[in-house]
Amino acid sequence: MRIVLLGPPGSGKGTQAAMLVEHLGIPHISTGALLREAAENGTELGLQAKKIADKGELVPDDIVLGMLEERLGQPDVKDGFILDGYPRNLAQAKSLEQVLERIGQPADEAILIDIDAERIIKRIAKRAQEEGRADDTEETVRNRLRVYDEKTAPVADFYEERGLLTRVWGDGTIDEILQRLLSVLNVQAETV
Ligand code: AMP
């Protein structure tokens, strides 16, 4: 199963991806996490990316694509993956399509976790307290939502045109949303 998980910041993509990993046994690939890891390791590219991410802007496409391609080259990807945080604009959607085609692993599902801005702001404020992420301040969150509306939202149309998109309502408990995702993926709730 090769799944692209879409949704605004704070929609619960990361949480749901982690739950799906347990049920599906395929890796979770988060470009945000790859970037944070590179920054923690103190690589030049990672530190450069962190400055941009801390403002809520998108890191340049070539940097993120390079990290993603490297991750997609790992052997655990052969049985599938859950991609979270990529693509974030149309150029990335096209690059991803090419890369996945090249490695013979085209996406077979794109799921958009849909949720309104008001709920997002509340959730991110909570996450900021729990995780202390530098890009979870109110001003940065507003910027990230603006970037999402302008650049990332059109990616849903890209997958819709290819007949791959399903929208799932993102309000509810973690388990309720997980059940919605599993039903889209045709995974029987009783077997999980
Ligand atoms: P996330 O953990 O997915 O919320 O990502 C955190 C931050 O990392 C984003 O706000 C961006 O600055 C950066 N980032 C993550 N994925 C991408 C991507 N696909 N393209 C550009 N920037 C990204």
Residues whose N, C-alpha, C, O or C-beta is under 5 A from the ligand:
A	BS01	AMP	T31 G32 A33 L35 I52 A53 G56 E57 L58 V59 V64 G85 Y86 P87 R88
